[in-house]
Amino acid sequence: MSRRVQLWSANFAPEPTGIAPVSTVLADELAERGWEVDVVANHPHYPDPRWGMRRWPYRQRRGDVRLLRLPLLIGRETGKQRMLQELSIVSSYLAATPILGPPLLRKPDVLLVVSPPFPALMAAVINARLRGLPWVYWMHDLLPDGAVTTGLVDEDSAVMRASRWLERTAYAECDSVAVLSQAFADSVLAKGVPEEKVDLIYDPATRPFPDLSPDELAAAPGDEVRILSMGNIGLTQGLTPLVAAWERSEEIAKRGYKLVVTGNGIAADEARAEVRSERVEFLGLVSDEQLEQELRSATLALVSQSYTGAEFNLPSKIMNFMAYGLPIVAAVHPDGETARLVEKAEAGWVADSSDPDLFPRTVIAALDDADELRTKAQAARAYAEENFSTEAFAGSFDRLLRRVTGSLG
């Protein structure tokens, strides 16, 4: 008997960064496992609107996965623009439901709803309630906490009061909250969600694991040392002060190490403005082939986060860096989930992001110990193989979805 899952994810392929690659991997893997997969996604728009605009819904097919693409208002430069974009997403979701709009979608056995966008949970609540569907809340950011932390909204505002109501309602009515870190799980449990309703499923490495020999994982740095940062360059990455610290480090200048930044985002121009030399390269969004080359030629990887208050995301780039056997310098809060994961895997070093100058000093210390660098490269790859494969990831979701539909057996 076929099982049908409807994945609501505003972001999906061909978007190259963020949630899209993870949602795409899951859709493909579930289809491989016998699920009939329908995806409801918005027109591609992240991290920038390179795919233009669409005014009307349209359909696509990606292998065995069927997609319904919905239009939206694209804009992330200001808080107002981001709010309008999110509201347009939830509006398009509501319009696509068979209850409130034309019958564009087949009835599934289960809904799997990705947040962000956080307002999309409203469509999930209405759709599941009126159609009697089980549903899973797949949490990629700890919202609405993150909106307060980054200053997008005030805790006492009407928007936040409505968001807190939606948060409580979603927790109460979903059948499971799938979280991608222990920090997320702890936060959800602290808000009164029953433990049996919370499922911890780490995101996978979304790129294929490269075929690396033990000699390659043990290789010493080449003539050019490159430290790679990739993905979204947003407010919470805190990249700007790290670039400034890199540029003012006399020891980095003496050694000629290079910081290579791929990706884009609303804070990219601010970070790029700190570049003073050829020791920093901003490549922007690159092709898959060029990203592969950068991953294979990098000596170290940079994962950065800068914020106060609740930790509300776990960068998925960590999983890809580890899959490539890249030791990580994590310029993050030392008590956060990213630091915990890097230290648990023994895959890198943690530099407190509240002191940006620790970043270049940590890189120097890492590169001065060849044996430790080799050990951490091997540990990173081993931990990724055990924990971040697409097979383990999809298997966890397959079991979760079958459990909430009562078809586990």
Buried (B, 14 or more C-beta within 10 A) or exposed (E): EEBBBBBBBBBBBEBBBBBBBBBBBBBBBBBBBEBBBBBBBBBBBBBBBEEEEBEEBEEEEBEBBBBBBBBBBBBBEEEEBBBBBBBBBBBBBBBBBBEEBEEBBEEBBBBBBBBBBBBBBBBBBBBBEEBEBBBBBBBBBBBBBBBBBBEBBEEEEEEBEEBBEBBEBBBEBBBBBBBBBBBBBBBBBEEEBEEEBBBBBBBBBBBEBBEBEEEEBBBEBEEEBBBBBBBBBBBBBBBBBBBBBBBBBEEBBEBEBBBBBBBBBBBBEBBBEBBEEEBBEBBEBBEEEEBBEBBEEBBBBBBBBBBEEBBBBBBBBBBBBBBBBBBBBBBBBBEBBBBBBBBEBBBBBBBBBBEBBBBBBBBBBBBEEEEBBBBBBBBBBBBBBEBBBBEBBBBBBBEBBBBBBEEEE
